[in-house]
Every structure is written in C-alpha cells, then in structure tokens.
Amino acid sequence: MDNTLPTLLEKDFAQLHAGDIYGMLGNYHPDAQVMWLNDTVVRGGREIRSFLEGYVALKPKIVAVVAARERNDCILYHSAINLDGTVRGLVGTWVLRDGLIWRQTSVIVAAPR
C-alpha cells in the first residue's frame, strides 16, 4: 500500500478485513453521514452500525488501492474490492471532522484494469 495514504484509511481497511464493526464505527464522527450511490444514506452511530453490519456480512476484501489523495480534511480513494467473489472498483470520499469521518460517499464501479 502506498505509504502516503492517511493512517485512518489504512486502519479502516484493516478493520474491514478483520470484520471489526465496532473498530470501524469508532472511526466515524458522532454526526457522521454515509451516502452510497445506490440510494443508501445513513446518519449517526446507530444507522451507521447497522449499515456496517450489512456491509461486513458481504465479506468485502480490499484487493488493492489504485489511488488515494488527501488534501486538508478530505480523502479521495479508488480501490479494487472483492465483493461476493467478484472484483469491482470502489471509489469514495471522506470528509474529516476532528480527525474522524464526518461525511462519506462511495460508489461501486467497474473493476480497475
């Protein structure tokens, strides 16, 4: 993994691979909002925990980080993810507040080449 990636991104991906929902939940600001392009929008700890439980149940595995950029309080990343046995692309953004994920957007795209 590119060692210029923010520690929080590396930590979150490791927690995802371990299925550590409560560890991942600790990365989110109390007023966080998560938005996926499939019309999923969740807010706050309870809704985000439920979302993460469903997501982790799919056993997603980050295969590679294609690109990641950080500027100030924003992170933009593109990764290859194995989801239900199929490798796809995952593009997302995080906006941080107080060092925690405050706003997150994600979309599944075609697998990177």
N, CA, C and O atoms as a printed pandas DataFrame, in Angstrom:
     atom_number atom_name residue_name chain_id  residue_number  x_coord  y_coord  z_coord
0              1         N          MET        A               1    0.847   -1.183    0.000
1              2        CA          MET        A               1    0.000    0.000    0.000
2              3         C          MET        A               1    0.886    1.238    0.000
3              4         O          MET        A               1    1.921    1.272    0.666
4              5         N          ASP        A               2    0.491    2.212   -0.721
5              6        CA          ASP        A               2    1.228    3.467   -0.803
6              7         C          ASP        A               2    1.350    4.086    0.585
7              8         O          ASP        A               2    0.336    4.358    1.227
8              9         N          ASN        A               3    2.582    4.313    1.059
9             10        CA          ASN        A               3    2.757    4.827    2.413
10            11         C          ASN        A               3    2.428    6.302    2.555
11            12         O          ASN        A               3    2.641    6.866    3.628
12            13         N          THR        A               4    1.917    6.951    1.516
13            14        CA          THR        A               4    1.420    8.313    1.665
14            15         C          THR        A               4   -0.067    8.311    2.059
15            16         O          THR        A               4   -0.640    9.366    2.332
16            17         N          LEU        A               5   -0.674    7.141    2.087
17            18        CA          LEU        A               5   -2.080    7.055    2.490
18            19         C          LEU        A               5   -2.233    7.458    3.947
19            20         O          LEU        A               5   -1.379    7.142    4.775
20            21         N          PRO        A               6   -3.299    8.143    4.258
21            22        CA          PRO        A               6   -3.544    8.521    5.650
22            23         C          PRO        A               6   -3.723    7.286    6.533
23            24         O          PRO        A               6   -4.279    6.271    6.113
24            25         N          THR        A               7   -3.247    7.401    7.736
25            26        CA          THR        A               7   -3.333    6.300    8.693
26            27         C          THR        A               7   -4.773    5.838    8.904
27            28         O          THR        A               7   -5.019    4.640    9.045
28            29         N          LEU        A               8   -5.712    6.757    8.928
29            30        CA          LEU        A               8   -7.111    6.390    9.152
30            31         C          LEU        A               8   -7.627    5.466    8.050
31            32         O          LEU        A               8   -8.358    4.519    8.339
32            33         N          LEU        A               9   -7.265    5.718    6.810
33            34        CA          LEU        A               9   -7.699    4.874    5.704
34            35         C          LEU        A               9   -7.118    3.470    5.861
35            36         O          LEU        A               9   -7.836    2.483    5.698
36            37         N          GLU        A              10   -5.844    3.371    6.171
37            38        CA          GLU        A              10   -5.210    2.071    6.383
38            39         C          GLU        A              10   -5.871    1.332    7.547
39            40         O          GLU        A              10   -6.146    0.135    7.460
40            41         N          LYS        A              11   -6.118    2.055    8.626
41            42        CA          LYS        A              11   -6.746    1.468    9.809
42            43         C          LYS        A              11   -8.143    0.946    9.472
43            44         O          LYS        A              11   -8.499   -0.170    9.852
44            45         N          ASP        A              12   -8.931    1.747    8.761
45            46        CA          ASP        A              12  -10.292    1.352    8.417
46            47         C          ASP        A              12  -10.290    0.111    7.526
47            48         O          ASP        A              12  -11.092   -0.797    7.741
48            49         N          PHE        A              13   -9.405    0.057    6.534
49            50        CA          PHE        A              13   -9.338   -1.111    5.665
50            51         C          PHE        A              13   -8.933   -2.357    6.454
51            52         O          PHE        A              13   -9.479   -3.433    6.212
52            53         N          ALA        A              14   -7.998   -2.238    7.381
53            54        CA          ALA        A              14   -7.589   -3.382    8.209
54            55         C          ALA        A              14   -8.760   -3.856    9.072
55            56         O          ALA        A              14   -8.976   -5.058    9.224
56            57         N          GLN        A              15   -9.511   -2.914    9.632
57            58        CA          GLN        A              15  -10.670   -3.278   10.441
58            59         C          GLN        A              15  -11.739   -3.950    9.581
59            60         O          GLN        A              15  -12.392   -4.894   10.026
60            61         N          LEU        A              16  -11.919   -3.469    8.356
61            62        CA          LEU        A              16  -12.870   -4.082    7.432
62            63         C          LEU        A              16  -12.491   -5.535    7.180
63            64         O          LEU        A              16  -13.345   -6.419    7.244
64            65         N          HIS        A              17  -11.224   -5.786    6.897
65            66        CA          HIS        A              17  -10.763   -7.151    6.634
66            67         C          HIS        A              17  -10.935   -8.049    7.851
67            68         O          HIS        A              17  -11.180   -9.247    7.710
68            69         N          ALA        A              18  -10.810   -7.477    9.045
69            70        CA          ALA        A              18  -10.970   -8.249   10.278
70            71         C          ALA        A              18  -12.436   -8.404   10.671
71            72         O          ALA        A              18  -12.753   -9.163   11.587
72            73         N          GLY        A              19  -13.333   -7.693    9.988
73            74        CA          GLY        A              19  -14.745   -7.733   10.361
74            75         C          GLY        A              19  -15.030   -6.998   11.652
75            76         O          GLY        A              19  -16.017   -7.283   12.330
76            77         N          ASP        A              20  -14.165   -6.045   12.000
77            78        CA          ASP        A              20  -14.261   -5.309   13.266
78            79         C          ASP        A              20  -15.211   -4.116   13.127
79            80         O          ASP        A              20  -14.775   -2.982   12.931
80            81         N          ILE        A              21  -16.495   -4.386   13.229
81            82        CA          ILE        A              21  -17.518   -3.357   13.052
82            83         C          ILE        A              21  -17.367   -2.249   14.085
83            84         O          ILE        A              21  -17.462   -1.070   13.744
84            85         N          TYR        A              22  -17.135   -2.611   15.336
85            86        CA          TYR        A              22  -17.042   -1.583   16.375
86            87         C          TYR        A              22  -15.774   -0.752   16.237
87            88         O          TYR        A              22  -15.773    0.435   16.566
88            89         N          GLY        A              23  -14.697   -1.361   15.756
89            90        CA          GLY        A              23  -13.493   -0.589   15.464
90            91         C          GLY        A              23  -13.752    0.403   14.347
91            92         O          GLY        A              23  -13.351    1.564   14.436
92            93         N          MET        A              24  -14.424   -0.053   13.290
93            94        CA          MET        A              24  -14.758    0.830   12.172
94            95         C          MET        A              24  -15.687    1.948   12.638
95            96         O          MET        A              24  -15.513    3.105   12.254
96            97         N          LEU        A              25  -16.652    1.608   13.448
97            98        CA          LEU        A              25  -17.604    2.605   13.941
98            99         C          LEU        A              25  -16.879    3.700   14.723
99           100         O          LEU        A              25  -17.304    4.855   14.702
100          101         N          GLY        A              26  -15.796    3.354   15.410
101          102        CA          GLY        A              26  -15.001    4.330   16.143
102          103         C          GLY        A              26  -14.282    5.331   15.254
103          104         O          GLY        A              26  -13.775    6.340   15.743
104          105         N          ASN        A              27  -14.231    5.063   13.949
105          106        CA          ASN        A              27  -13.600    5.979   13.006
106          107         C          ASN        A              27  -14.544    7.099   12.568
107          108         O          ASN        A              27  -14.123    8.049   11.907
108          109         N          TYR        A              28  -15.816    6.983   12.937
109          110        CA          TYR        A              28  -16.836    7.936   12.483
110          111         C          TYR        A              28  -17.147    8.980   13.554
111          112         O          TYR        A              28  -17.221    8.675   14.744
112          113         N          HIS        A              29  -17.323   10.190   13.108
113          114        CA          HIS        A              29  -17.746   11.304   13.950
114          115         C          HIS        A              29  -19.182   11.037   14.430
115          116         O          HIS        A              29  -19.957   10.419   13.700
116          117         N          PRO        A              30  -19.553   11.486   15.632
117          118        CA          PRO        A              30  -20.924   11.259   16.106
118          119         C          PRO        A              30  -22.004   11.813   15.170
119          120         O          PRO        A              30  -23.121   11.296   15.159
120          121         N          ASP        A              31  -21.700   12.841   14.393
121          122        CA          ASP        A              31  -22.662   13.431   13.461
122          123         C          ASP        A              31  -22.421   12.981   12.024
123          124         O          ASP        A              31  -22.778   13.692   11.084
124          125         N          ALA        A              32  -21.823   11.815   11.849
125          126        CA          ALA        A              32  -21.442   11.344   10.517
126          127         C          ALA        A              32  -22.651   11.015    9.649
127          128         O          ALA        A              32  -23.741   10.710   10.133
128          129         N          GLN        A              33  -22.405   11.092    8.347
129          130        CA          GLN        A              33  -23.381   10.684    7.333
130          131         C          GLN        A              33  -22.641    9.883    6.278
131          132         O          GLN        A              33  -21.570   10.284    5.822
132          133         N          VAL        A              34  -23.215    8.746    5.888
133          134        CA          VAL        A              34  -22.652    7.883    4.851
134          135         C          VAL        A              34  -23.656    7.824    3.714
135          136         O          VAL        A              34  -24.845    7.586    3.927
136          137         N          MET        A              35  -23.158    8.045    2.498
137          138        CA          MET        A              35  -24.030    8.047    1.325
138          139         C          MET        A              35  -23.405    7.183    0.235
139          140         O          MET        A              35  -22.281    7.436   -0.197
140          141         N          TRP        A              36  -24.143    6.155   -0.212
141          142        CA          TRP        A              36  -23.722    5.318   -1.331
142          143         C          TRP        A              36  -24.602    5.647   -2.517
143          144         O          TRP        A              36  -25.762    6.022   -2.346
144          145         N          LEU        A              37  -24.064    5.511   -3.720
145          146        CA          LEU        A              37  -24.808    5.883   -4.916
146          147         C          LEU        A              37  -26.036    5.000   -5.150
147          148         O          LEU        A              37  -26.892    5.342   -5.966
148          149         N          ASN        A              38  -26.133    3.879   -4.451
149          150        CA          ASN        A              38  -27.321    3.026   -4.599
150          151         C          ASN        A              38  -28.505    3.546   -3.780
151          152         O          ASN        A              38  -29.437    2.793   -3.497
152          153         N          ASP        A              39  -28.475    4.812   -3.403
153          154        CA          ASP        A              39  -29.534    5.480   -2.632
154          155         C          ASP        A              39  -29.486    5.201   -1.134
155          156         O          ASP        A              39  -30.423    5.557   -0.419
156          157         N          THR        A              40  -28.434    4.583   -0.647
157          158        CA          THR        A              40  -28.272    4.387    0.785
158          159         C          THR        A              40  -27.761    5.675    1.406
159          160         O          THR        A              40  -26.741    6.215    0.976
160          161         N          VAL        A              41  -28.457    6.162    2.405
161          162        CA          VAL        A              41  -27.995    7.298    3.202
162          163         C          VAL        A              41  -28.279    6.954    4.650
163          164         O          VAL        A              41  -29.425    6.713    5.030
164          165         N          VAL        A              42  -27.221    6.934    5.462
165          166        CA          VAL        A              42  -27.377    6.655    6.892
166          167         C          VAL        A              42  -26.699    7.759    7.684
167          168         O          VAL        A              42  -25.701    8.336    7.253
168          169         N          ARG        A              43  -27.261    8.038    8.847
169          170        CA          ARG        A              43  -26.742    9.120    9.694
170          171         C          ARG        A              43  -26.641    8.641   11.128
171          172         O          ARG        A              43  -27.504    7.914   11.620
172          173         N          GLY        A              44  -25.574    9.060   11.792
173          174        CA          GLY        A              44  -25.410    8.772   13.214
174          175         C          GLY        A              44  -24.994    7.338   13.490
175          176         O          GLY        A              44  -25.080    6.464   12.628
176          177         N          GLY        A              45  -24.542    7.123   14.718
177          178        CA          GLY        A              45  -23.961    5.846   15.115
178          179         C          GLY        A              45  -24.842    4.633   14.921
179          180         O          GLY        A              45  -24.370    3.614   14.418
180          181         N          ARG        A              46  -26.081    4.706   15.294
181          182        CA          ARG        A              46  -26.974    3.538   15.204
182          183         C          ARG        A              46  -27.188    3.116   13.747
183          184         O          ARG        A              46  -27.078    1.935   13.419
184          185         N          GLU        A              47  -27.493    4.076   12.883
185          186        CA          GLU        A              47  -27.718    3.745   11.474
186          187         C          GLU        A              47  -26.432    3.297   10.789
187          188         O          GLU        A              47  -26.446    2.379    9.969
188          189         N          ILE        A              48  -25.326    3.945   11.128
189          190        CA          ILE        A              48  -24.041    3.563   10.522
190          191         C          ILE        A              48  -23.639    2.165   10.980
191          192         O          ILE        A              48  -23.142    1.373   10.179
192          193         N          ARG        A              49  -23.848    1.850   12.264
193          194        CA          ARG        A              49  -23.535    0.496   12.751
194          195         C          ARG        A              49  -24.341   -0.549   11.976
195          196         O          ARG        A              49  -23.785   -1.565   11.557
196          197         N          SER        A              50  -25.623   -0.317   11.783
197          198        CA          SER        A              50  -26.467   -1.254   11.043
198          199         C          SER        A              50  -25.978   -1.398    9.602
199          200         O          SER        A              50  -25.923   -2.507    9.071
200          201         N          PHE        A              51  -25.624   -0.279    8.973
201          202        CA          PHE        A              51  -25.077   -0.309    7.616
202          203         C          PHE        A              51  -23.791   -1.130    7.570
203          204         O          PHE        A              51  -23.623   -1.973    6.689
204          205         N          LEU        A              52  -22.875   -0.883    8.527
205          206        CA          LEU        A              52  -21.602   -1.601    8.549
206          207         C          LEU        A              52  -21.814   -3.097    8.775
207          208         O          LEU        A              52  -21.098   -3.916    8.198
208          209         N          GLU        A              53  -22.772   -3.455    9.595
209          210        CA          GLU        A              53  -23.057   -4.880    9.822
210          211         C          GLU        A              53  -23.447   -5.564    8.514
211          212         O          GLU        A              53  -22.974   -6.661    8.217
212          213         N          GLY        A              54  -24.316   -4.909    7.729
213          214        CA          GLY        A              54  -24.707   -5.470    6.437
214          215         C          GLY        A              54  -23.556   -5.525    5.453
215          216         O          GLY        A              54  -23.414   -6.489    4.700
216          217         N          TYR        A              55  -22.736   -4.488    5.463
217          218        CA          TYR        A              55  -21.596   -4.420    4.548
218          219         C          TYR        A              55  -20.557   -5.487    4.886
219          220         O          TYR        A              55  -20.081   -6.190    3.996
220          221         N          VAL        A              56  -20.206   -5.610    6.150
221          222        CA          VAL        A              56  -19.210   -6.599    6.577
222          223         C          VAL        A              56  -19.711   -8.019    6.334
223          224         O          VAL        A              56  -18.913   -8.920    6.081
224          225         N          ALA        A              57  -21.024   -8.228    6.410
225          226        CA          ALA        A              57  -21.595   -9.550    6.143
226          227         C          ALA        A              57  -21.320  -10.009    4.708
227          228         O          ALA        A              57  -21.325  -11.209    4.433
228          229         N          LEU        A              58  -21.081   -9.065    3.792
229          230        CA          LEU        A              58  -20.743   -9.399    2.411
230          231         C          LEU        A              58  -19.292   -9.862    2.269
231          232         O          LEU        A              58  -18.877  -10.301    1.196
232          233         N          LYS        A              59  -18.520   -9.762    3.368
233          234        CA          LYS        A              59  -17.105  -10.151    3.409
234          235         C          LYS        A              59  -16.268   -9.443    2.344
235          236         O          LYS        A              59  -15.534  -10.094    1.600
236          237         N          PRO        A              60  -16.375   -8.112    2.268
237          238        CA          PRO        A              60  -15.581   -7.375    1.276
238          239         C          PRO        A              60  -14.097   -7.412    1.635
239          240         O          PRO        A              60  -13.729   -7.331    2.806
240          241         N          LYS        A              61  -13.271   -7.533    0.635
241          242        CA          LYS        A              61  -11.817   -7.512    0.824
242          243         C          LYS        A              61  -11.209   -6.516   -0.157
243          244         O          LYS        A              61  -11.415   -6.622   -1.366
244          245         N          ILE        A              62  -10.466   -5.558    0.362
245          246        CA          ILE        A              62   -9.752   -4.617   -0.492
246          247         C          ILE        A              62   -8.590   -5.375   -1.125
247          248         O          ILE        A              62   -7.703   -5.859   -0.422
248          249         N          VAL        A              63   -8.595   -5.477   -2.444
249          250        CA          VAL        A              63   -7.558   -6.191   -3.177
250          251         C          VAL        A              63   -6.355   -5.281   -3.409
251          252         O          VAL        A              63   -5.208   -5.713   -3.290
252          253         N          ALA        A              64   -6.627   -4.018   -3.740
253          254        CA          ALA        A              64   -5.557   -3.054   -3.993
254          255         C          ALA        A              64   -6.105   -1.644   -3.885
255          256         O          ALA        A              64   -7.278   -1.394   -4.163
256          257         N          VAL        A              65   -5.246   -0.735   -3.481
257          258        CA          VAL        A              65   -5.579    0.681   -3.544
258          259         C          VAL        A              65   -5.001    1.194   -4.852
259          260         O          VAL        A              65   -3.785    1.212   -5.042
260          261         N          VAL        A              66   -5.879    1.609   -5.747
261          262        CA          VAL        A              66   -5.469    2.084   -7.066
262          263         C          VAL        A              66   -4.895    3.488   -6.951
263          264         O          VAL        A              66   -3.857    3.797   -7.536
264          265         N          ALA        A              67   -5.581    4.331   -6.192
265          266        CA          ALA        A              67   -5.128    5.705   -5.992
266          267         C          ALA        A              67   -5.781    6.248   -4.728
267          268         O          ALA        A              67   -6.879    5.839   -4.351
268          269         N          ALA        A              68   -5.096    7.158   -4.098
269          270        CA          ALA        A              68   -5.655    7.851   -2.935
270          271         C          ALA        A              68   -4.979    9.212   -2.840
271          272         O          ALA        A              68   -3.770    9.340   -3.030
272          273         N          ARG        A              69   -5.777   10.207   -2.548
273          274        CA          ARG        A              69   -5.265   11.567   -2.401
274          275         C          ARG        A              69   -5.875   12.184   -1.167
275          276         O          ARG        A              69   -7.044   11.964   -0.851
276          277         N          GLU        A              70   -5.061   12.966   -0.471
277          278        CA          GLU        A              70   -5.512   13.652    0.727
278          279         C          GLU        A              70   -5.191   15.133    0.589
279          280         O          GLU        A              70   -4.081   15.502    0.206
280          281         N          ARG        A              71   -6.145   15.962    0.897
281          282        CA          ARG        A              71   -5.938   17.408    0.947
282          283         C          ARG        A              71   -6.734   17.927    2.125
283          284         O          ARG        A              71   -7.952   17.761    2.200
284          285         N          ASN        A              72   -6.027   18.555    3.036
285          286        CA          ASN        A              72   -6.651   19.144    4.216
286          287         C          ASN        A              72   -7.492   18.110    4.948
287          288         O          ASN        A              72   -6.944   17.173    5.527
288          289         N          ASP        A              73   -8.794   18.257    4.933
289          290        CA          ASP        A              73   -9.654   17.339    5.678
290          291         C          ASP        A              73  -10.425   16.389    4.759
291          292         O          ASP        A              73  -11.437   15.824    5.171
292          293         N          CYS        A              74   -9.959   16.207    3.519
293          294        CA          CYS        A              74  -10.652   15.351    2.557
294          295         C          CYS        A              74   -9.734   14.239    2.049
295          296         O          CYS        A              74   -8.537   14.442    1.845
296          297         N          ILE        A              75  -10.320   13.075    1.853
297          298        CA          ILE        A              75   -9.617   11.933    1.283
298          299         C          ILE        A              75  -10.463   11.432    0.117
299          300         O          ILE        A              75  -11.675   11.264    0.251
300          301         N          LEU        A              76   -9.824   11.193   -1.024
301          302        CA          LEU        A              76  -10.462   10.592   -2.184
302          303         C          LEU        A              76   -9.684    9.320   -2.489
303          304         O          LEU        A              76   -8.457    9.344   -2.589
304          305         N          TYR        A              77  -10.406    8.199   -2.636
305          306        CA          TYR        A              77   -9.698    6.950   -2.900
306          307         C          TYR        A              77  -10.418    6.133   -3.969
307          308         O          TYR        A              77  -11.626    6.255   -4.170
308          309         N          HIS        A              78   -9.638    5.303   -4.644
309          310        CA          HIS        A              78  -10.143    4.347   -5.634
310          311         C          HIS        A              78   -9.449    3.034   -5.312
311          312         O          HIS        A              78   -8.220    2.957   -5.308
312          313         N          SER        A              79  -10.232    2.009   -5.044
313          314        CA          SER        A              79   -9.647    0.713   -4.715
314          315         C          SER        A              79  -10.318   -0.385   -5.520
315          316         O          SER        A              79  -11.398   -0.202   -6.079
316          317         N          ALA        A              80   -9.656   -1.522   -5.563
317          318        CA          ALA        A              80  -10.245   -2.734   -6.124
318          319         C          ALA        A              80  -10.722   -3.548   -4.927
319          320         O          ALA        A              80   -9.974   -3.768   -3.974
320          321         N          ILE        A              81  -11.972   -3.990   -4.989
321          322        CA          ILE        A              81  -12.561   -4.692   -3.863
322          323         C          ILE        A              81  -13.198   -5.995   -4.348
323          324         O          ILE        A              81  -13.887   -6.022   -5.368
324          325         N          ASN        A              82  -12.956   -7.065   -3.604
325          326        CA          ASN        A              82  -13.604   -8.335   -3.890
326          327         C          ASN        A              82  -14.882   -8.366   -3.068
327          328         O          ASN        A              82  -14.848   -8.357   -1.838
328          329         N          LEU        A              83  -16.001   -8.402   -3.764
329          330        CA          LEU        A              83  -17.310   -8.360   -3.121
330          331         C          LEU        A              83  -18.129   -9.518   -3.668
331          332         O          LEU        A              83  -18.471   -9.537   -4.850
332          333         N          ASP        A              84  -18.441  -10.472   -2.821
333          334        CA          ASP        A              84  -19.187  -11.666   -3.251
334          335         C          ASP        A              84  -18.466  -12.423   -4.360
335          336         O          ASP        A              84  -19.105  -12.949   -5.271
336          337         N          GLY        A              85  -17.131  -12.479   -4.288
337          338        CA          GLY        A              85  -16.355  -13.233   -5.263
338          339         C          GLY        A              85  -16.076  -12.523   -6.574
339          340         O          GLY        A              85  -15.456  -13.098   -7.469
340          341         N          THR        A              86  -16.522  -11.285   -6.702
341          342        CA          THR        A              86  -16.297  -10.508   -7.912
342          343         C          THR        A              86  -15.480   -9.273   -7.570
343          344         O          THR        A              86  -15.813   -8.546   -6.634
344          345         N          VAL        A              87  -14.407   -9.031   -8.324
345          346        CA          VAL        A              87  -13.599   -7.837   -8.091
346          347         C          VAL        A              87  -14.240   -6.669   -8.829
347          348         O          VAL        A              87  -14.529   -6.740  -10.024
348          349         N          ARG        A              88  -14.450   -5.603   -8.087
349          350        CA          ARG        A              88  -15.047   -4.380   -8.634
350          351         C          ARG        A              88  -14.215   -3.206   -8.157
351          352         O          ARG        A              88  -13.314   -3.360   -7.332
352          353         N          GLY        A              89  -14.522   -2.049   -8.675
353          354        CA          GLY        A              89  -13.881   -0.830   -8.197
354          355         C          GLY        A              89  -14.746   -0.194   -7.114
355          356         O          GLY        A              89  -15.971   -0.311   -7.134
356          357         N          LEU        A              90  -14.109    0.463   -6.195
357          358        CA          LEU        A              90  -14.805    1.222   -5.161
358          359         C          LEU        A              90  -14.163    2.603   -5.124
359          360         O          LEU        A              90  -12.969    2.735   -4.857
360          361         N          VAL        A              91  -14.961    3.625   -5.394
361          362        CA          VAL        A              91  -14.487    4.998   -5.370
362          363         C          VAL        A              91  -15.225    5.693   -4.238
363          364         O          VAL        A              91  -16.449    5.606   -4.131
364          365         N          GLY        A              92  -14.466    6.385   -3.393
365          366        CA          GLY        A              92  -15.116    7.037   -2.269
366          367         C          GLY        A              92  -14.396    8.286   -1.814
367          368         O          GLY        A              92  -13.242    8.536   -2.161
368          369         N          THR        A              93  -15.110    9.052   -1.033
369          370        CA          THR        A              93  -14.533   10.246   -0.407
370          371         C          THR        A              93  -14.884   10.230    1.072
371          372         O          THR        A              93  -15.927    9.724    1.485
372          373         N          TRP        A              94  -14.001   10.787    1.834
373          374        CA          TRP        A              94  -14.242   11.054    3.249
374          375         C          TRP        A              94  -13.943   12.527    3.488
375          376         O          TRP        A              94  -12.946   13.056    2.996
376          377         N          VAL        A              95  -14.789   13.165    4.225
377          378        CA          VAL        A              95  -14.502   14.486    4.763
378          379         C          VAL        A              95  -14.374   14.283    6.265
379          380         O          VAL        A              95  -15.272   13.749    6.917
380          381         N          LEU        A              96  -13.242   14.718    6.799
381          382        CA          LEU        A              96  -12.977   14.505    8.227
382          383         C          LEU        A              96  -13.359   15.725    9.045
383          384         O          LEU        A              96  -13.273   16.864    8.586
384          385         N          ARG        A              97  -13.780   15.453   10.264
385          386        CA          ARG        A              97  -14.006   16.493   11.261
386          387         C          ARG        A              97  -13.448   15.936   12.567
387          388         O          ARG        A              97  -13.780   14.824   12.978
388          389         N          ASP        A              98  -12.611   16.717   13.200
389          390        CA          ASP        A              98  -11.968   16.277   14.445
390          391         C          ASP        A              98  -11.221   14.952   14.261
391          392         O          ASP        A              98  -11.149   14.139   15.183
392          393         N          GLY        A              99  -10.670   14.745   13.066
393          394        CA          GLY        A              99   -9.889   13.540   12.791
394          395         C          GLY        A              99  -10.723   12.289   12.559
395          396         O          GLY        A              99  -10.173   11.191   12.475
396          397         N          LEU        A             100  -12.038   12.434   12.455
397          398        CA          LEU        A             100  -12.940   11.295   12.251
398          399         C          LEU        A             100  -13.747   11.508   10.971
399          400         O          LEU        A             100  -13.880   12.632   10.488
400          401         N          ILE        A             101  -14.277   10.422   10.434
401          402        CA          ILE        A             101  -15.078   10.504    9.215
402          403         C          ILE        A             101  -16.392   11.204    9.551
403          404         O          ILE        A             101  -17.179   10.720   10.364
404          405         N          TRP        A             102  -16.610   12.339    8.915
405          406        CA          TRP        A             102  -17.831   13.116    9.138
406          407         C          TRP        A             102  -18.806   12.933    7.980
407          408         O          TRP        A             102  -20.013   12.820    8.196
408          409         N          ARG        A             103  -18.292   12.903    6.756
409          410        CA          ARG        A             103  -19.087   12.657    5.559
410          411         C          ARG        A             103  -18.354   11.629    4.704
411          412         O          ARG        A             103  -17.149   11.734    4.478
412          413         N          GLN        A             104  -19.101   10.637    4.234
413          414        CA          GLN        A             104  -18.519    9.606    3.376
414          415         C          GLN        A             104  -19.439    9.393    2.190
415          416         O          GLN        A             104  -20.658    9.317    2.344
416          417         N          THR        A             105  -18.852    9.297    1.008
417          418        CA          THR        A             105  -19.588    8.897   -0.186
418          419         C          THR        A             105  -18.845    7.729   -0.821
419          420         O          THR        A             105  -17.617    7.665   -0.767
420          421         N          SER        A             106  -19.590    6.807   -1.420
421          422        CA          SER        A             106  -18.975    5.649   -2.084
422          423         C          SER        A             106  -19.829    5.214   -3.255
423          424         O          SER        A             106  -21.047    5.387   -3.263
424          425         N          VAL        A             107  -19.162    4.647   -4.240
425          426        CA          VAL        A             107  -19.855    4.082   -5.389
426          427         C          VAL        A             107  -19.039    2.893   -5.898
427          428         O          VAL        A             107  -17.811    2.948   -5.976
428          429         N          ILE        A             108  -19.745    1.825   -6.238
429          430        CA          ILE        A             108  -19.130    0.654   -6.868
430          431         C          ILE        A             108  -19.073    0.933   -8.368
431          432         O          ILE        A             108  -20.069    1.333   -8.971
432          433         N          VAL        A             109  -17.895    0.719   -8.966
433          434        CA          VAL        A             109  -17.689    0.967  -10.390
434          435         C          VAL        A             109  -17.054   -0.280  -11.014
435          436         O          VAL        A             109  -16.777   -1.257  -10.319
436          437         N          ALA        A             110  -16.831   -0.237  -12.308
437          438        CA          ALA        A             110  -16.157   -1.353  -12.989
438          439         C          ALA        A             110  -14.785   -1.576  -12.357
439          440         O          ALA        A             110  -14.148   -0.641  -11.872
440          441         N          ALA        A             111  -14.354   -2.816  -12.373
441          442        CA          ALA        A             111  -13.049   -3.161  -11.797
442          443         C          ALA        A             111  -11.935   -2.396  -12.506
443          444         O          ALA        A             111  -11.960   -2.256  -13.729
444          445         N          PRO        A             112  -10.966   -1.903  -11.752
445          446        CA          PRO        A             112   -9.838   -1.234  -12.381
446          447         C          PRO        A             112   -9.010   -2.243  -13.188
447          448         O          PRO        A             112   -8.935   -3.425  -12.852
448          449         N          ARG        A             113   -8.408   -1.746  -14.236
449          450        CA          ARG        A             113   -7.595   -2.646  -15.102
450          451         C          ARG        A             113   -6.166   -2.638  -14.702
451          452         O          ARG        A             113   -5.350   -3.328  -15.313
